[in-house]
Amino acid sequence: MDTCILALSEDIKNEIFTVTNDIQEKYPELYEHLSETPLFHWYENEGIPLVEFEQYLSSIKSQLTTFEKYYSTSYM
């Protein structure tokens, strides 16, 4: 596997873990629903294309942003 792809995949995996951890710590009620989105698998082992991880990352970031907006307007 190309070194650039491996580095990029490590960056994406780290960012997925960071966003997931933020969700878990700040909004545990949202974290419970992450199982409704595609589950995280290591693409090296499962043959899942990198683009699917990029889409998953985008999806969980979007969920977090939406939830943050909801909470910021709901509790003002």
C-alpha positions as CSV (number, residue, x, y, z in Angstrom):
1,M,0.0,0.0,0.0
2,D,1.3,3.5,-0.9
3,T,2.9,5.4,2.1
4,C,0.8,8.5,1.3
5,I,-2.4,6.5,1.5
6,L,-1.3,4.9,4.8
7,A,-0.5,8.3,6.3
8,L,-3.8,9.7,5.1
9,S,-5.7,6.7,6.4
10,E,-4.0,7.1,9.8
11,D,-5.1,10.8,9.8
12,I,-8.7,9.8,8.9
13,K,-8.8,7.1,11.6
14,N,-7.4,9.5,14.2
15,E,-10.0,12.1,13.2
16,I,-12.8,9.6,13.4
17,F,-11.7,8.5,16.9
18,T,-11.4,12.2,17.9
19,V,-14.9,13.1,16.7
20,T,-16.4,9.9,18.1
21,N,-14.7,10.6,21.5
22,D,-16.1,14.2,21.4
23,I,-19.6,12.9,20.8
24,Q,-19.2,10.3,23.5
25,E,-18.0,12.8,26.1
26,K,-20.3,15.8,25.2
27,Y,-23.4,14.1,23.9
28,P,-23.7,10.5,25.2
29,E,-27.3,10.5,23.9
30,L,-26.1,11.0,20.4
31,Y,-23.3,8.5,20.9
32,E,-25.9,5.8,21.5
33,H,-27.2,6.4,18.0
34,L,-23.8,6.1,16.2
35,S,-24.5,2.4,15.8
36,E,-27.2,3.4,13.3
37,T,-24.5,4.8,11.0
38,P,-22.0,2.4,9.3
39,L,-19.7,0.7,11.8
40,F,-16.1,1.5,11.8
41,H,-13.8,-1.2,10.4
42,W,-10.1,-1.1,9.5
43,Y,-10.2,-1.0,5.7
44,E,-6.8,-2.8,5.5
45,N,-8.4,-5.9,7.0
46,E,-11.8,-5.6,5.4
47,G,-10.9,-4.2,2.0
48,I,-13.2,-1.1,2.6
49,P,-12.1,1.8,0.3
50,L,-10.7,4.9,1.9
51,V,-13.5,7.0,0.4
52,E,-16.0,5.2,2.6
53,F,-14.1,6.3,5.7
54,E,-14.0,9.8,4.4
55,Q,-17.8,9.7,3.9
56,Y,-18.2,8.2,7.4
57,L,-16.1,10.9,8.9
58,S,-18.1,13.5,7.1
59,S,-21.3,11.9,8.4
60,I,-20.4,11.9,12.0
61,K,-19.0,15.4,11.8
62,S,-22.3,16.5,10.3
63,Q,-24.2,14.8,13.1
64,L,-22.1,16.4,15.7
65,T,-22.5,19.9,14.2
66,T,-26.2,19.5,13.9
67,F,-26.4,18.3,17.5
68,E,-24.3,21.2,18.7
69,K,-26.5,23.7,16.9
70,Y,-29.6,22.1,18.4
71,Y,-28.2,22.3,21.9
72,S,-26.9,25.8,21.5
73,T,-30.4,27.1,20.5
74,S,-32.4,24.8,22.8
75,Y,-30.8,25.9,26.0
76,M,-30.4,29.6,25.5
